[in-house]
Amino acid sequence: MHVSLTGWVLSIAVLCLLVAVDFVIGRKPHEVSVKEAGIWSAVWVALAVAFGCGLWAVAGGGPAGEFFAGYITEKSLSVDNLFVFVLIMAKFAVPPQYQQRVLMVGVLVALVLRAVFIALGAAIISAFSWVFYLFGAFLIWTAWKLVQDARKGGHDEEYEENKLLKTIERRFGVADRYHGTALWIEQHGKRVMTPMLVVMLAIGSTDVLFALDSIPAIYGLTQEPYIVFTANAFALMGLRQLYFLIGGLLKRLVHLTYGLSLILAFIGVKLVLHALHESGVHVPEIGIGFSLAFIVIVLGVTTVTSLRASKRQERSRVSGAPEDR
């Protein structure tokens, strides 16, 4: 699939316009209702579907299938990332009316970081075909680590600041309370950061870790940088609304981590098989149609089993009986 420079420029311009519209809509601090989050989540999903259908009309079913597989994978990984966002918001006691501003900046930082990682990934892949072995092994290891973390109790109940963030706080100082959406204030004759800036840095730094998983995963589904970029962009742009829409449901998705680990392991195996095929070894390759079906089925099954397990846990807590997942 060849995308001209004009196609890239137009696509990036449209995406920037959509991001600008999102910023304008959410520029005034307010507590986002479930209705508002639901409407805009539906809008972002509809835009992604429209883009995929347009890609199908222009480039055919192959690229469109790769886009949808990449989009669904990135979206599902983003849902898992929301667990961490919830912990960060709780750690810094972000007032509800300011949470969407934090998420807007976090999504923007994530978009920039993903663009950089995608460009680096494309350059590495074009120069070193053996990198597919590395990507595949990394995804399989990540899948195993997710399973181990889930068995230990899933996500931690409290966010721990990383060393870099603690160093920045010590260097510049932090105000004792929020000052609206201001990032810097004068306090006791010294210019210090506000908690708003600290929480934005926390979200941004975690975005780097998220990209380490997602970029190799989507390169396991397609090697087209254009599809990788657009799938990531559409998945991230609806993340803010998704946070408010399903924030209360996240704890009920008790099996999501297992589903994501299975998907990452599957893509890791797919990458290794592709690398062997590129090396001249006669091994079967996994088609995009099978990959898309596998991802959708795994996510569907884990969602259903998660909700059923959550209901059993709730009934157990009410009746006082032992919990059973």
Buried (B, 14 or more C-beta within 10 A) or exposed (E): BEBEEEEEEEBBEBBEEBBEEBBEEBEEBEEBEEEBBBEBBEBBBEBBEEBBEEBBEEBEEBBBBBBBBBBBBBBBBBBBBBBBBBBBBEBBEBEEBBBBBBBBBBBBBBBEBBBEBBEEBBEBBEEEEEBBBBBBBBBBEBBBEBBEBBEEEBBEEEBEBBEEBEEBBEEBEBBEEBEEBEBBBEBEEEEBBBBBBBBBBBBBBBBEEBBEBBBBBBBBBBBBBBBBBBBBBBBBBBBBBBBBBBBEEBBBBBBBBBBBBBBBBBBBBBBBBBBBBEEEEEEEEBEBEEBBEBBBEBBEBBBEBBBBBBEBBEEBEEEEEEEEE
